[in-house]
Amino acid sequence: MSASVQVLEHDKQRVNTLEHHWMPFTGNRDFKSAPRLVVRSEGVYCWNHTGGRLIDGSSGLFCCPAGHGRKEIADAVHAQMTTNDYTAPFQLGHPGSFALASKVAKLLPEPINSVFFTNSGSESIDTALKIAMAYHRACGQSQRIRFVSRERAYHGVNMGGVSLSGMVKNRETFPVTMPNVVMMRHTWLEENRFQRGQPTSGADLADDLQRFCETYGGGTIAAVFVEPVAGSTGTLVPPVGYLQRLREICDRHGILLVFDEVICGFGRMGTPFAADAFGVTPDIVTMAKALTNGAIPMGAVAVTDTIYEAITDAAPENAIEFFHGYTYSGHPAACAAGLAAQEIYEQEGLFERAAAMSDYFLDAVWSLRDHPLVFDIRGYGMMAGVEVLDDGAPGRRGGQLQKDMFWNGLHVKFTGDTAILAPAFIAEKAHIDEMIDVFRKTLDQHARAA
Ligand SMILES: Cc1ncc(COP(=O)(O)O)c(C=O)c1O
């Protein structure tokens, strides 16, 4: 293998081969035969290695609502690294993690007030699984050994997240997963195609949870994990009343409700968290991505007072209460990035801006409805899924569209044949128009070639 790439002048010394990096979730051979590198990013734009400019239609991977290259974040990280670069996180602390935890807690609905730091969404999911187990054990309910997830769910790639995964490609290679996980049906219904916002039918799909309670005994179920809007499988917006019904069933049976807000959190739904948008308060919230505007890897799990107190009170005084944590939990650089990102969101009113721009954005996405290759459109807040007809091999057209859009000047994340559009909240109307123009132009090229 001798893949190489033409790179910009300043990178020439550093990058002259692609062969050693085994890329994640990527067709490595295909990529290395025709690489797509980003060498600079600023605001809503990125520049590729041939000098071409792209508009970022997916905020990277749903990470950067404040846009790329935010100097405030870079400066805060630099200042932190030159003051205190690393502090061991066990039995020791530094001020940044407490400050960031307070900021995040203030954004979350009451009574969710305690924040545990991780380094990614996947780690947040594994942490939440352990918190659920620790909570029930502390309450004398160790018989709660079952977890409920959902078809078409994505909860990251660690073993806990894979066990909760509802995406076959993410599971079938790894048959040894956690036992005792059962899957509710997903919430996509043919009759809801092209419905904007929350679909009107499908609340009854939540009754799958009630059926599990009747089959296994509600008292054997520890927690239910859902993405309020399932992101990675193409923006499946919860039907009206669905999340409320899950909440009711959980309450009836003492089951914890976990919202995986790794994508939805920090304004994507036009509110701080999806819990606010849909009016349902979970017991545990997982988050990552926009926590730091994507600048430094970081995740977090936030829990209610009841959970925090049950776990901490169950241990003897002076003892460690929760045997879990990462070397980089609450890393000073990540906390500095997180604090700076949260300040930007606040000062620039970016969550409000997301809410205000949502209609324009969704109108623009829905304008693609008439295109012969478009099979369905779904969307809420500043996130939309555009599902295209497959070309006989599921995912092939989506993969090709993603590449062609890159060269036509748009970065957009595809999962299978669904594009997930999620612009930065700093995007202007003209930026949204530009995204949709490139999207349509690329669809036209494919339609002509079909
Ligand atoms: C809902 C959800 N949970 C978990 C994850 C995993 O996050 P990470 O890739 O940071 O591990 C993702 C990533 O996209 C996600 O969308």
The ligand as a MOL file (V3000), in Angstrom:
LIG
                    3D

  0  0  0     0  0            999 V3000
M  V30 BEGIN CTAB
M  V30 COUNTS 16 16 0 0 0
M  V30 BEGIN ATOM
M  V30 1 C -26.8220 9.4230 20.5120 0
M  V30 2 C -25.3610 9.0820 20.5570 0
M  V30 3 N -24.8630 8.4410 21.6080 0
M  V30 4 C -23.5680 8.1330 21.7060 0
M  V30 5 C -22.6920 8.4780 20.7070 0
M  V30 6 C -21.2420 8.1090 20.8180 0
M  V30 7 O -20.4760 9.2300 20.9710 0
M  V30 8 P -18.8930 9.1640 20.7070 0
M  V30 9 O -18.7060 8.9550 19.2540 0
M  V30 10 O -18.4090 10.4930 21.2190 0
M  V30 11 O -18.3600 8.0330 21.5160 0
M  V30 12 C -23.1660 9.1670 19.5900 0
M  V30 13 C -22.2530 9.5520 18.4980 0
M  V30 14 O -22.6470 10.0310 17.4670 0
M  V30 15 C -24.5350 9.4630 19.5060 0
M  V30 16 O -25.0420 10.0910 18.4460 0
M  V30 END ATOM
M  V30 BEGIN BOND
M  V30 1 1 1 2
M  V30 2 1 2 3
M  V30 3 2 2 15
M  V30 4 2 3 4
M  V30 5 1 4 5
M  V30 6 1 5 6
M  V30 7 2 5 12
M  V30 8 1 6 7
M  V30 9 1 7 8
M  V30 10 2 8 9
M  V30 11 1 8 10
M  V30 12 1 8 11
M  V30 13 1 12 13
M  V30 14 1 12 15
M  V30 15 2 13 14
M  V30 16 1 15 16
M  V30 END BOND
M  V30 END CTAB
M  END
